[in-house]
Amino acid sequence: MRGVALFFLLLGLFAWAQEERIIWDVHAQGGLVYVATGEGVRVLDTQLRERGALSGFPAYALAGDGERLYAASDYGLYVLAAGEAPRVVARLSGFPARFVQVREGRAYLG
């Protein structure tokens, strides 16, 4: 019985680790490419070299308005300052989302 429990524990840890490496969305803005992953948002240049990252939350979808980047997460909507070193400027918690779209200054979650 212990062997079966250990097997399922290891299987669960493996699946959890794999989800963090999944790319959920890609958004290009201002000469940079933003990648939504299970670990957060990674920033790449046009040559696909990593320039920065913001971790600590799973990001599933990205949208931008030219100045800011919006990331949909299980923890709500994150509003990020765009650039090589993105940082959280606002967070709307309590609204878990897997989709975000920005139109005319408004963010729509789904």
Secondary structure as GFF3:
##gff-version 3
##sequence-region A 1 110
A	DSSP	alpha_helix	2	20	.	.	.	ID=ss1
A	DSSP	beta_strand	23	29	.	.	.	ID=ss2
A	DSSP	beta_strand	32	37	.	.	.	ID=ss3
A	DSSP	beta_strand	40	44	.	.	.	ID=ss4
A	DSSP	beta_strand	50	55	.	.	.	ID=ss5
A	DSSP	beta_strand	59	64	.	.	.	ID=ss6
A	DSSP	beta_strand	68	73	.	.	.	ID=ss7
A	DSSP	beta_strand	76	81	.	.	.	ID=ss8
A	DSSP	beta_strand	87	92	.	.	.	ID=ss9
A	DSSP	beta_strand	100	103	.	.	.	ID=ss10
A	DSSP	beta_strand	106	109	.	.	.	ID=ss11
###
